[in-house]
């Protein structure tokens, strides 16, 4: 099989349309059709079937797509590893990272990495794990720094540190006038939270459910985690955020933890990469620095 045919096949499989694949690849449709015919002849099976105005993969097509992606990763890894031989800390590292880690861990780690190796370049994508994981699988990023989830085939993860998510409010909030606030007391106030489906939101909702209390009344809902500290400070609402935001000077807002039994969510920050994928010396050094600052920040 020709590597270029496999490259074109991946794009056709993604778009499920020969015309759109032709536009993206700047190749004629007959040329792409010939590519698919060559692959089908080599495989001895049909790779696509018609679906409405487009096409879709057959079972054989899905099998080939898995191996085509793996082949591309192996070729890219070989090129990068060979290129890195003798160059030490250099090259380009593509990192996907969740907002909390992007705010507190990446800046000092990137600072130290660039000081050690000025020739290194970094490309960062800040998003939640459900967005980053498909990017990692597709090879759009080299590393994913995020919260630990269920293990998946094809990925390898290593822990960085434990993070703690706590109830927080502006230090002037009236809740701090109560000597020992309870979960029932928290239910009397309004909140700024992530939407349902976000792990921290679901955990908090279920905490109230278990005590047969109404779920938090959400007045402001936001997917932008980096906005939450400022929103808490300006609106006077309760929220549920990483304890990292409460450290003096870290978030730009004067926030305090509302200490209520059973409302601390513990999660592990991990770095994840493709199993058997090439991790460059620059990427390895970045992982070491992220681990150092994760332990220092969360200790």
Secondary structure, 3 states (H helix, E strand, C coil): CCHHHHHHHHHHHHHCCHHHHHHHHCCCHHHHHHHHHHHHHHHCCCCEEEECCEEEECHHHHHHHHHHHHHHHHHHHHHHHHHHCCCCCCCEEEEEECHHHHHHHHHHHHHHHHHHCCCCEEEEEECCHHHHHHHHHHCCCCEEEEECCCCCCCEEEEEEEEEEEEEEEECCCHHHHCCCCCHHHHCCCEEEECCCCCHHHHHHHHHHHHCCCCCCEEEEECCCHHHHHHHHHHHCCEEEEEHHHHCCCCCCCCEEECCCCCCCEEEEEEEEEECCCCCCHHHHHHHHHHHHHHHHHHC
